Amino acid sequence: MTRSTEPAGAARKPLLEVRNLQKHYRVNGGAEQQTIKAVNNVSLQLYDGETYGLVGESGCGKSTLGKTLLRLLPATSGEVHYEGKNLFQLREKEMRQVRQHLQMVFQDPYTSLNPRKRVGSIIGEGLKIHGVRSKAERRERVLAILEKIGLQPEHVDRFPHELSGGQRQRIGLARALVLQPRLVVCDEPVSALDVIIQSQIVNLMRKLQQELRLTYLFIAHDISVVRYVSDRIGVMYLGRLVEEADTNTLFTSPKHPYTKVLLSSVPVPDPTVKRTRIPLTGELPSPLDLPSGCVFHTRCPYATARCRDEEPAFRQIAPNHSAACHLQDD
C-alpha cells in the first residue's frame, strides 16, 4: 500500500502503540482451571499512513490481538496508546468518541452483516450512533461511500442476502470507512473470497488508503497477500510476536526459523525456479500446555538445548528488524 520513503519508525511518533498486551482465557480443565494465553506479551507500533501486516497460522492469536487492542475484547493486561491516550484507561463515553477513529473490517462478509437490515441502514448505523441525526445527511454520506467502494446507489436499499460475497465485503469496508477513521483493523478481509475477488478488494483497499490517508493493521494467514499489501510485517506464533521487519527485509533476510518455514512454503509461479522447502515437523502444541523455553522449539529444525530451557527475548537484531530467537545472539 502506501510505501513510506523514510525508514519505518524513524523520527516518527506512532499513531498506535501496543505495549505488553496479554489476553488470557480461563477454561475448566477437570479438577482445576487452566489458562489459554491467546495473546502473550505482544508489543508493536503502527505509524500514520502505513500498512502493518500480521501473519501466522490459524490459532496463533492474530484476530484476538486485533479485537483486544480495539477493546472489542477485554485485555488481561498491557496498554494500547492511540495518539498518546491509553485506550484501556478511557471511560466508555471517552472511548465512544475515539471509536469513530478506530474501525474494524471483519473476516466473514456473511455473518458480520445484519441480515434483517438494508445496506443503507447497516452503513449508516455508525453515523447515527456518533451524532449524525439527519436522515438526509446520513443517506448522502452513505451514497458517497458506496460510490467510493464501487457499488451503485440502488444497492443502498438491498439486503445482504441479495449481494455477492465480494459486494458484502465492500459493504463491511464501507461501514468502517463512512466514519472517516484513521486506523482500520482488517481481520482476514479477503480469506473468505475467491482469488479474483480477493485481488479486487485488496486493490480497492490500496486505492482508498491513498485517497483517505488510512492506516491499516492487516491480519491474514496468507503471507503472499500480506507481502503485497504491507510496509512492515509481524509474524506471530502461539500468541507471541516472533519476528518483525519491513517487508523487503523479511522476505530477503528472514531470521526466525518459523518465518523461514512460512516463506519456504510459498509457491513460486516460475517452473524454472526451485525452492527448498523447510519441513515443519510435529503438531502445533496445545495452547493449554505450551512448551517451555522457546514455544517453537518442538517443531524447529534448528532447536538446541538452550531453546528448550530458556525463552528468547524479542529484541532488535538489526535496524528496523527484531526477532525472538537464540540463534541470533551471535
C-alpha positions as CSV (number, residue, x, y, z in Angstrom):
1,M,0.0,0.0,0.0
2,T,1.4,3.4,0.8
3,R,5.1,2.9,0.9
4,S,7.0,5.3,3.2
5,T,10.2,6.8,1.8
6,E,11.7,7.1,5.3
7,P,12.7,4.1,7.5
8,A,9.9,2.6,9.5
9,G,9.7,4.4,12.8
10,A,12.5,6.9,12.0
11,A,11.8,10.1,13.9
12,R,8.1,9.4,13.8
13,K,5.6,9.2,16.6
14,P,3.4,6.1,16.4
15,L,-0.3,6.5,15.7
16,L,-1.0,3.4,17.8
17,E,1.4,1.7,20.2
18,V,0.7,-1.7,21.8
19,R,2.7,-2.4,25.0
20,N,3.0,-5.9,26.5
21,L,-0.6,-6.8,25.6
22,Q,-1.9,-10.0,27.0
23,K,-5.3,-11.7,26.5
24,H,-5.8,-14.9,28.6
25,Y,-8.9,-17.2,28.8
26,R,-9.7,-19.3,31.8
27,V,-11.1,-22.7,30.9
28,N,-12.2,-25.7,33.1
29,G,-9.6,-28.5,32.9
30,G,-11.2,-31.1,35.1
31,A,-10.1,-30.6,38.7
32,E,-8.5,-27.2,38.1
33,Q,-8.8,-24.2,35.9
34,Q,-6.3,-23.8,33.1
35,T,-5.3,-20.7,31.1
36,I,-5.1,-20.2,27.4
37,K,-2.6,-17.4,26.6
38,A,-4.2,-16.3,23.3
39,V,-2.1,-13.1,23.2
40,N,1.1,-13.3,25.2
41,N,3.1,-10.1,25.9
42,V,2.9,-8.6,22.4
43,S,4.3,-5.1,21.7
44,L,4.2,-3.3,18.4
45,Q,3.8,0.2,16.8
46,L,1.7,1.4,13.9
47,Y,2.6,4.6,12.1
48,D,0.4,7.0,10.3
49,G,-0.4,6.0,6.7
50,E,1.3,2.6,6.7
51,T,0.1,-0.9,6.5
52,Y,1.3,-3.3,9.2
53,G,0.8,-6.9,8.2
54,L,0.2,-9.5,10.9
55,V,0.7,-13.1,9.7
56,G,0.7,-16.6,11.2
57,E,-1.1,-19.9,11.0
58,S,-4.7,-20.3,12.3
59,G,-5.0,-20.1,16.1
60,C,-1.9,-18.1,16.7
61,G,-3.8,-15.1,18.2
62,K,-3.9,-12.6,15.3
63,S,-7.6,-11.9,15.4
64,T,-7.7,-11.9,19.2
65,L,-4.9,-9.3,19.1
66,G,-6.9,-7.1,16.7
67,K,-10.1,-7.2,18.7
68,T,-8.4,-6.7,22.0
69,L,-6.5,-3.6,21.0
70,L,-9.8,-2.0,19.9
71,R,-11.4,-3.0,23.2
72,L,-13.8,-5.3,21.5
73,L,-12.4,-7.9,23.9
74,P,-11.2,-7.1,27.4
75,A,-7.5,-7.3,27.8
76,T,-5.9,-9.3,30.6
77,S,-3.0,-6.8,30.9
78,G,-0.9,-4.3,28.9
79,E,-1.5,-1.0,27.3
80,V,-2.7,0.4,24.0
81,H,-2.0,4.0,23.2
82,Y,-3.7,5.9,20.4
83,E,-2.3,9.4,19.9
84,G,-0.8,9.2,23.4
85,K,-4.1,8.1,25.1
86,N,-4.2,4.8,26.9
87,L,-7.4,3.3,25.5
88,F,-7.7,0.9,28.4
89,Q,-8.0,3.8,30.8
90,L,-10.7,5.7,29.0
91,R,-14.3,5.7,30.3
92,E,-17.0,4.4,28.0
93,K,-18.1,7.9,26.9
94,E,-14.5,8.9,26.1
95,M,-13.9,5.6,24.3
96,R,-17.0,6.2,22.2
97,Q,-15.5,9.4,20.9
98,V,-12.3,7.6,20.0
99,R,-14.1,4.6,18.3
100,Q,-15.0,6.5,15.2
101,H,-11.3,6.9,14.5
102,L,-10.6,3.2,15.1
103,Q,-12.7,0.8,13.0
104,M,-12.6,-2.9,12.0
105,V,-13.4,-4.9,8.9
106,F,-14.4,-8.5,9.9
107,Q,-13.4,-11.7,8.2
108,D,-16.7,-13.2,7.3
109,P,-18.8,-11.0,4.9
110,Y,-21.8,-13.3,5.5
111,T,-22.2,-13.2,9.3
112,S,-20.7,-9.8,10.0
113,L,-23.7,-8.0,8.4
114,N,-27.2,-8.0,10.0
115,P,-29.4,-9.9,7.5
116,R,-32.5,-8.0,8.7
117,K,-31.2,-4.6,7.8
118,R,-30.8,-3.0,4.4
119,V,-27.4,-1.8,3.2
120,G,-28.1,1.9,3.9
121,S,-29.1,1.1,7.5
122,I,-26.0,-1.1,8.1
123,I,-23.6,1.5,6.8
124,G,-25.4,4.5,8.4
125,E,-25.8,3.0,11.8
126,G,-22.4,4.2,12.9
127,L,-23.2,7.7,11.8
128,K,-26.4,7.7,13.9
129,I,-24.5,6.5,16.9
130,H,-21.9,9.2,16.5
131,G,-24.4,12.1,16.3
132,V,-25.5,12.4,12.7
133,R,-29.2,12.7,13.4
134,S,-30.3,13.9,10.0
135,K,-31.6,11.1,7.8
136,A,-30.9,13.1,4.7
137,E,-27.2,13.7,5.7
138,R,-26.8,10.0,6.7
139,R,-28.1,8.9,3.3
140,E,-25.9,11.4,1.5
141,R,-22.8,10.1,3.2
142,V,-23.8,6.5,2.7
143,L,-24.3,7.1,-1.0
144,A,-20.9,8.9,-1.2
145,I,-19.1,6.0,0.4
146,L,-20.9,3.4,-1.8
147,E,-19.6,5.3,-4.8
148,K,-16.0,5.1,-3.4
149,I,-16.2,1.4,-2.9
150,G,-17.5,0.7,-6.4
151,L,-21.2,0.0,-5.7
152,Q,-24.3,1.7,-7.2
153,P,-26.9,3.9,-5.5
154,E,-29.5,1.1,-5.9
155,H,-27.5,-1.1,-3.5
156,V,-28.5,1.1,-0.6
157,D,-31.9,-0.5,-0.3
158,R,-30.9,-4.1,-0.7
159,F,-30.5,-6.8,1.9
160,P,-27.1,-8.6,2.4
161,H,-28.5,-11.9,1.0
162,E,-29.1,-10.1,-2.3
163,L,-25.4,-9.4,-2.7
164,S,-22.4,-11.5,-3.7
165,G,-19.6,-12.2,-1.2
166,G,-17.3,-9.5,-2.7
167,Q,-20.1,-7.0,-2.6
168,R,-20.8,-7.9,1.1
169,Q,-17.2,-7.3,2.0
170,R,-17.3,-4.0,0.2
171,I,-20.3,-3.1,2.5
172,G,-18.2,-4.1,5.5
173,L,-15.4,-1.9,4.3
174,A,-17.9,1.0,3.7
175,R,-19.3,0.6,7.2
176,A,-15.9,1.1,8.6
177,L,-14.9,4.0,6.3
178,V,-18.1,6.1,6.5
179,L,-17.0,7.4,9.9
180,Q,-13.7,8.7,8.3
181,P,-11.4,6.7,10.6
182,R,-7.6,7.0,10.8
183,L,-6.9,3.3,11.7
184,V,-8.7,0.3,10.3
185,V,-8.0,-3.2,11.7
186,C,-8.6,-5.7,8.8
187,D,-9.2,-9.1,10.2
188,E,-8.7,-11.6,7.3
189,P,-10.7,-9.4,5.0
190,V,-10.2,-11.5,1.9
191,S,-9.8,-15.0,3.2
192,A,-13.4,-16.0,2.5
193,L,-13.3,-14.8,-1.1
194,D,-12.1,-16.4,-4.3
195,V,-8.8,-15.3,-5.8
196,I,-10.1,-12.8,-8.4
197,I,-12.4,-11.1,-5.8
198,Q,-9.5,-11.0,-3.4
199,S,-7.4,-9.0,-5.8
200,Q,-10.2,-6.6,-6.4
201,I,-10.8,-6.0,-2.7
202,V,-7.1,-5.6,-2.0
203,N,-6.6,-3.2,-4.8
204,L,-9.6,-1.2,-3.6
205,M,-8.2,-1.0,-0.1
206,R,-4.9,0.3,-1.5
207,K,-6.7,2.9,-3.5
208,L,-8.8,4.1,-0.5
209,Q,-5.7,4.2,1.7
210,Q,-4.0,6.6,-0.6
211,E,-7.2,8.8,-1.0
212,L,-8.2,8.8,2.6
213,R,-4.7,8.6,4.3
214,L,-5.6,5.4,6.2
215,T,-3.5,3.3,8.4
216,Y,-4.1,-0.5,8.2
217,L,-3.4,-3.4,10.6
218,F,-3.8,-6.2,8.0
219,I,-4.3,-9.6,9.6
220,A,-4.0,-12.7,7.4
221,H,-2.6,-16.2,7.3
222,D,-1.7,-15.9,3.6
223,I,1.8,-14.5,3.6
224,S,1.7,-13.7,-0.1
225,V,-1.2,-11.4,0.3
226,V,0.5,-9.8,3.3
227,R,3.6,-9.2,1.3
228,Y,1.6,-7.4,-1.4
229,V,-0.2,-5.0,0.9
230,S,2.3,-4.4,3.8
231,D,5.0,-1.9,4.6
232,R,6.1,-3.8,7.6
233,I,5.2,-7.4,8.8
234,G,4.9,-9.0,12.2
235,V,5.0,-12.8,12.4
236,M,3.0,-14.5,15.3
237,Y,3.3,-18.0,16.7
238,L,1.2,-19.3,19.6
239,G,0.3,-15.8,20.9
240,R,3.8,-14.3,20.6
241,L,5.4,-12.0,18.1
242,V,8.5,-13.9,16.9
243,E,9.8,-11.6,14.1
244,E,9.1,-8.1,12.8
245,A,10.7,-6.2,9.9
246,D,9.9,-4.2,6.8
247,T,8.5,-6.3,4.0
248,N,11.6,-6.4,1.8
249,T,13.9,-7.3,4.7
250,L,11.6,-10.0,6.0
251,F,11.4,-11.7,2.6
252,T,15.0,-11.4,1.6
253,S,16.6,-12.0,5.0
254,P,14.3,-13.8,7.5
255,K,15.9,-14.5,10.8
256,H,13.4,-16.6,12.8
257,P,13.1,-20.3,11.8
258,Y,9.3,-20.1,11.8
259,T,9.4,-17.2,9.3
260,K,11.7,-19.2,7.1
261,V,9.3,-22.1,7.2
262,L,6.4,-19.9,6.2
263,L,8.4,-18.3,3.3
264,S,9.6,-21.7,2.1
265,S,6.0,-22.9,1.7
266,V,5.0,-20.0,-0.7
267,P,4.6,-21.3,-4.3
268,V,6.8,-19.6,-6.9
269,P,4.9,-19.0,-10.2
270,D,8.0,-19.9,-12.3
271,P,8.8,-23.5,-13.2
272,T,12.5,-22.7,-13.6
273,V,12.9,-21.6,-10.1
274,K,13.5,-24.2,-7.5
275,R,12.8,-23.5,-3.8
276,T,13.9,-25.8,-1.0
277,R,11.0,-26.3,1.4
278,I,11.8,-26.4,5.1
279,P,9.8,-29.2,6.6
280,L,7.7,-28.4,9.7
281,T,7.6,-31.5,11.8
282,G,5.3,-32.3,14.7
283,E,1.9,-31.0,15.7
284,L,1.1,-27.5,16.9
285,P,1.3,-27.6,20.7
286,S,-1.8,-27.2,22.8
287,P,-2.3,-23.6,24.0
288,L,-3.3,-25.2,27.3
289,D,0.2,-26.7,27.7
290,L,2.8,-24.5,26.0
291,P,6.3,-25.8,25.7
292,S,9.0,-24.5,28.0
293,G,11.6,-22.1,26.6
294,C,11.0,-21.1,23.1
295,V,7.5,-22.1,22.1
296,F,8.6,-23.1,18.6
297,H,11.4,-25.5,19.7
298,T,9.2,-28.6,19.4
299,R,8.9,-28.0,15.7
300,C,12.1,-26.1,14.9
301,P,14.7,-27.9,12.8
302,Y,17.5,-25.8,14.4
303,A,16.5,-26.2,18.1
304,T,19.2,-26.6,20.7
305,A,19.1,-27.4,24.4
306,R,19.0,-23.7,25.3
307,C,15.9,-23.3,23.2
308,R,14.2,-26.0,25.3
309,D,15.1,-24.3,28.6
310,E,15.2,-20.6,28.0
311,E,12.6,-18.3,26.5
312,P,14.2,-15.9,23.9
313,A,13.6,-12.2,24.3
314,F,12.0,-10.3,21.4
315,R,14.8,-7.8,20.6
316,Q,16.3,-5.8,17.8
317,I,18.9,-7.7,15.8
318,A,19.4,-5.1,13.0
319,P,17.9,-1.7,12.2
320,N,14.1,-2.0,11.9
321,H,14.4,-5.7,12.3
322,S,13.5,-7.7,15.5
323,A,13.2,-11.3,16.4
324,A,12.9,-13.7,19.3
325,C,15.5,-16.4,18.6
326,H,18.6,-17.6,20.4
327,L,20.2,-18.4,17.1
328,Q,20.5,-14.6,16.5
329,D,22.5,-13.9,19.8
330,D,25.8,-14.1,17.9
